Amino acid sequence: MRPMANKTQSPKIAVQELDFYYGSVRALSLVSMEILECQVTALIGPSGCGKSTFLRCLNRMNDMIPNTRLEGKVLLDGEDIYHPSVDVVDLRQRIGMVFQTPNPFPQSVFDNVAFGPRVLGLTRGREELDAIVERSLKRAALWEEVKDHLNAGAMELSLGEQQRLCIARVLAVEPEVILMDEPTSALDPIATLQIEELVRELSKRYTIVVVTHNMQQAARVSDKTGLFWLGELVEFDNTARIFTRPKEPRTEAYITGRVG
């Protein structure tokens, strides 16, 4: 397990009494959480307990779902991301997302990574774009595998390589926060280990929130862990404490496998 977090650190993201509704159904209830900068926060809990819904609240991905509603606040560096003045495109540049199943574009490796910088106008020429692509692939620990095949199709990569390519695509727009929704659930054990090692390395530079059903993975990679249960955040604490000295009976029951 990673060392315990520094309690004096101010939060990168502060969630305050968040409720989220699908129509009249309340999927999240009064969730409050502080996510610290350059640390890994893991979200665990049974299927359908609200983990992914909560994750999508952090960069307003749920906005695209009809008939949904959010109450409470999500603050990024102290600013409410749901304020009407917030530019959602800018927000999703600052808070990138990696999904459960690798979703590279049916284009070349290079064009996948270059997509964001091109669309957002982050480069002034090919040389600068080349540098961004190389840097992003290196940070995603994929450069050595693809440096001689940048024009090859992304779909030719293995699933693990595709997922690291998707991470490189997020990194290319220089986010501050990376959200990961079960990023290894479709991968084999070796590819899973590579992603876990990458998460630990990336947390030196980025704030990371990861949803996982794999409790051992949460214990290996995260600084803080939160247990969700039926839309509630049952317990949120340093990972070492959650897995060795949980305060809540439901946390202990889930971690020991008695329920869930």
Secondary structure as UniProt FT lines:
FT   TURN            7..8
FT   STRAND          11..22
FT   TURN            23..24
FT   STRAND          25..36
FT   TURN            37..38
FT   STRAND          40..44
FT   TURN            47..48
FT   HELIX           51..57
FT   TURN            58..60
FT   HELIX           61..64
FT   TURN            66..67
FT   STRAND          68..76
FT   TURN            77..78
FT   STRAND          79..80
FT   TURN            81..82
FT   TURN            84..85
FT   HELIX           88..94
FT   STRAND          95..98
FT   HELIX           109..120
FT   HELIX           126..139
FT   TURN            140..141
FT   HELIX           143..146
FT   TURN            147..148
FT   TURN            150..151
FT   HELIX           154..156
FT   HELIX           159..171
FT   TURN            172..173
FT   STRAND          177..181
FT   TURN            183..186
FT   HELIX           189..202
FT   TURN            203..205
FT   STRAND          207..211
FT   HELIX           215..221
FT   STRAND          224..229
FT   TURN            230..231
FT   STRAND          232..238
FT   HELIX           239..244
FT   HELIX           249..255
FT   TURN            256..257
//
